[in-house]
């Protein structure tokens, strides 16, 4: 059996990997915000969110984690939309000031 410290070290290593992936994902969210701003797109795309959730939940290997994984994905979506909204609002303010 692993010690608590060993398990926590594994969690720390996973968190470091997740941080890198988070930054990569946020770079994509930034690009999405720029695209939506330029093309007057809506921040919320229900169809896209439903497809993303369904696809990822189906691919989850351990179905016992389904509820928590869905919650995790929903939090990512909330954060992504908030970032897009903030970025677009700042861009609009900047553009009006020119």
MODELLER restraints for C-alpha pairs under 7 A, 6 or more apart:
rsr = mdl.restraints
at = mdl.atoms
rsr.add(forms.Gaussian(group=physical.xy_distance, feature=features.Distance(at['CA:29:A'], at['CA:80:A']), mean=6.47, stdev=0.5))
rsr.add(forms.Gaussian(group=physical.xy_distance, feature=features.Distance(at['CA:30:A'], at['CA:84:A']), mean=7.00, stdev=0.5))
rsr.add(forms.Gaussian(group=physical.xy_distance, feature=features.Distance(at['CA:33:A'], at['CA:84:A']), mean=5.03, stdev=0.5))
rsr.add(forms.Gaussian(group=physical.xy_distance, feature=features.Distance(at['CA:33:A'], at['CA:88:A']), mean=6.69, stdev=0.5))
rsr.add(forms.Gaussian(group=physical.xy_distance, feature=features.Distance(at['CA:36:A'], at['CA:42:A']), mean=6.69, stdev=0.5))
rsr.add(forms.Gaussian(group=physical.xy_distance, feature=features.Distance(at['CA:37:A'], at['CA:88:A']), mean=6.22, stdev=0.5))
rsr.add(forms.Gaussian(group=physical.xy_distance, feature=features.Distance(at['CA:43:A'], at['CA:81:A']), mean=6.27, stdev=0.5))
rsr.add(forms.Gaussian(group=physical.xy_distance, feature=features.Distance(at['CA:43:A'], at['CA:84:A']), mean=6.85, stdev=0.5))
rsr.add(forms.Gaussian(group=physical.xy_distance, feature=features.Distance(at['CA:43:A'], at['CA:85:A']), mean=6.95, stdev=0.5))
rsr.add(forms.Gaussian(group=physical.xy_distance, feature=features.Distance(at['CA:53:A'], at['CA:70:A']), mean=7.00, stdev=0.5))
rsr.add(forms.Gaussian(group=physical.xy_distance, feature=features.Distance(at['CA:57:A'], at['CA:66:A']), mean=6.54, stdev=0.5))
